[in-house]
Amino acid sequence: ATMFHLHRVQEHSFHMAFLGLERYVQKLVDEENLDDRASNRKVSMLVQNLFLQLSSWRDVPEEEAVQLREKINSLAQTLPKARERRAQLEEQRKKEAEEAAAAAAAAAAAAEEAA
């Protein structure tokens, strides 16, 4: 019973740590605080901590361990993916602004010719 209890305690602390990291990452994304060095360091430290916790479990089924590792990896990718999306959006906006400027210039040239 003691081993089982220990597993439950480890599982609980792992899930609490995971949820805490998930909330923290989501907060950074919501606040668009993607580049802060300290926050990014904190995230990678917490990710390493989750991997350490997971590897210290003796009796976790391999299948479950694989799923949990995937969840941690996916969470670790959240900020880089958000930065990538932001870069794509900025690129898109820049392109649209250039197209709008070109259209305005063409309209001005046409108006000048008509005058």
Secondary structure as UniProt FT lines:
FT   HELIX           2..30
FT   TURN            31..32
FT   HELIX           37..56
FT   HELIX           62..76
FT   HELIX           78..114
//
